[in-house]
């Protein structure tokens, strides 16, 4: 498939930018590779995302540049930077691909019942601990919806339909997204029975001076501010405890605590979902975690999105979180 439109309209659109005079040379496969490279900033990372070799990606980009008679990237040792012409092409391709993904989703959904693909993204921790054990009930209720879970602590681009809906723990930064705050919860302090048997149970927050702490490293840009509050809770101003381990996601912290390595502050949904842990120091709690249900404006009337939102609200209520 090739880039459509008349030669005259393509020439007018390119203008003084030096874009190609022959729109038929821009085939979709090369544009897809170009878009991935522009987002990833390297041939290697784009190849991993597209399941292509680095050399195959490089050949596709070179062929596209040759057909357009322009350079799309500045190449240097630290990666790739779009040229002026490359930025112009990327803006257009990004917009077109996003609209095509939205149209494809709408074509796959009938008016009679919710059906078609639904990709849900949320954090690794919340997805693995809370959502995944419940997703079967949703799939049993709506067998015509093809569910995909994308568990990732980084934000996927909903506008580009890398996912259809997101469960996020901070307001979305992308424009043109619809958001609904579902609930908020505090952090509490957890340890494993084995750890407490070996090291004793702290009765006061000051007792944490004598215990091993597992925290979310601040250098990893945690999703909630002050997630390492256990390091300073109950200490003199200016002093901080030294953690035994820093981790870059909450699920990793949970697994470390579960193994008996130390004590950690975790979201309160661990109280009901992780029976292997014990809540300690119940009077101590950290920053509030808020969860938002987020989706693109184009999916405002999607039945798949609506029934999944309603399912979440019901499940959150029955688990005591909402």
Secondary structure, DSSP 8 states (H G I E B T S, - for coil): -B--S-HHHHHHHHGGG---S-GGG-BHHHHHHHHHHHHHSSHHHHHHHHT--HHHHHHHHHHHHHHHTS--EEEETTEEEE-HHHHHHHHHHHHHHHHHHHHHHHHT--SSS--EEEEEEE-HHHIIIIIGGGHHHHHHH-TTEEEEEEE-SS---TTTTS-SEEEESS---SSSEEEEEEEEE-EEEEEEHHHHHHH---SSGGGGGGS-BEEE-GGG--SSTTTTGGGTTTS-TT-----SEEESSHHHHHHHHHTTS-BEEEETTHHHH-TTEEEE-TT-----EEEEEEEEGGGTT-HHHHHHHHHHHHHHHHTT--
